[in-house]
Amino acid sequence: MATTSDERRPVDMHQSPPLDLSIPYDPAWVKGRTILVTGGASGFGAAFVRKWAGHGATVIFGDINTEQGDQVARDVQKETGNKNVHFVHCDVTDWQSQVNLFKEAVKLSPHGGIDTVVANAGIAKTDTLQFPRDLSVAEPKQPKWPMLDVNLTGVMYTSHLAIFYLPRNPGSKDCNTDSDPATTPRDRHLLFLGSVASLMGLPLSPQYAASKHAVLGLFRSLRATSFAQGIRVNIVCPYYIDTPMMPTVLRVVIAGGGLGKVEDVVDAATRFTADSRVLGRGVVVGPKIKLTPDHNGELKYHGEDADVEAAAVWEVYADDFQYTDASVRAIVNTLNAVQKARGWIAWGKDCLAALAYGVGLGGKK
Ligand SMILES: NC(=O)c1ccc[n+]([C@@H]2O[C@H](COP(=O)([O-])OP(=O)(O)OC[C@H]3O[C@@H](n4cnc5c(N)ncnc54)[C@H](O)[C@@H]3O)[C@@H](O)[C@H]2O)c1
């Protein structure tokens, strides 16, 4: 099992219990799957393409950087001997461009469907929100929000298309937290790339933090219902990791704290992608550190020389993920109970009122 205890499994929820990251998974479980990655020409995206192609998956990836995308596809084909690695130009902020990426992925997929979608493309730029400029003008110019465009609208488009294409996947199975990943190699999976900025504020990057908080909100909401379409959703929230996204100035700001490693983000994303039992979970990935829980469950730092295994991947807010959904369940249960108490006649009246509202007779009872 990939999990600690069935006692912690939320009642009636189609979501797996908190992860036990000490239990190994096999990256070879991705073999034969078709995986679509946005922003695959650099950083995590390119590393996912490499890793999953190396384990026999078909990988179709989109990016605005055509030159680098073509190069990554050529390099990965050569390194892995896997010819099923394809780059498609895609601007995630452009709906039609993403539609084209998904259509191409279906065409290029050996089994005619998409098994996993990774909403990875993202940007971090200098934030213009908090720095006042010319205060002498009568009114400020309308701002542009490039980080919301890519990190939020782009991810919303990817999610919308994933929810359309993942269930139209011939021969795939509905997600199932009790499935055996070794014998159920093809299910339907949507993986988000959040950030520590999904979990905390970033003083110099409010727009980036807002976009990544939004991605977390999207994940938390979808994971409660996506099982209805047979789709499992998960999220990886990296801390500062050594990719081209990290500008020198930020590297200086966090000097001493340590940068995380791309390979640990790839490990977390591969666990989620490979292990069909994991649904609705989130991890944070940072620099490797020696921590163990004390008797109260609080994490304790042991110092670099301690005889404790260092870890870079931690499940975050594991219980919060469950109890949030428990509260949602309570709301649904309450509504159901009220409806039951009021009976079918009241239900029928409400439906008629709703229909009247729909044909422009709203307000008339
Ligand atoms: N590196 C970090 O420290 C870090 C930390 C937390 C979260 N993240 C997130 O991880 C994801 C990947 O980041 P990375 O570190 O690999 O960065 P990266 O800059 O190396 O890669 C991002 C890729 O996205 C592509 N991209 C940008 N705009 C695009 C668009 N409109 N359409 C299609 N592709 C586009 C870029 O061309 C690039 O290839 C992002 O969502 C980022 O926010 C990164």
The ligand as an ORCA input file, in Angstrom:
! r2SCAN-3c Opt
* xyz 0 1
  N      11.804     26.455     -9.986
  C      11.169     26.705     -8.874
  O      11.784     27.068     -7.884
  C       9.686     26.505     -8.778
  C       9.148     26.514     -7.496
  C       7.780     26.317     -7.359
  C       6.991     26.107     -8.472
  N       7.554     26.114     -9.708
  C       6.626     25.886    -10.829
  O       7.055     24.792    -11.610
  C       6.630     24.955    -12.962
  C       7.804     24.761    -13.888
  O       8.782     25.745    -13.586
  P      10.352     25.572    -13.861
  O      11.050     25.901    -12.613
  O      10.602     24.285    -14.527
  O      10.589     26.821    -14.832
  P      11.251     26.936    -16.278
  O      11.278     28.386    -16.573
  O      12.528     26.177    -16.329
  O      10.187     26.191    -17.216
  C       8.929     26.716    -17.491
  C       8.581     26.408    -18.940
  O       7.271     26.937    -19.201
  C       7.309     27.513    -20.500
  N       6.292     28.521    -20.661
  C       6.240     29.780    -20.165
  N       5.153     30.434    -20.610
  C       4.485     29.565    -21.419
  C       3.297     29.654    -22.181
  N       2.570     30.782    -22.235
  N       2.907     28.564    -22.876
  C       3.636     27.423    -22.851
  N       4.784     27.293    -22.166
  C       5.206     28.349    -21.456
  C       8.711     28.128    -20.605
  O       9.076     28.384    -21.952
  C       9.550     27.057    -19.938
  O       9.999     26.094    -20.876
  C       5.991     26.338    -13.023
  O       4.598     26.218    -12.931
  C       6.553     27.042    -11.810
  O       5.719     28.075    -11.354
  C       8.876     26.308     -9.891
*
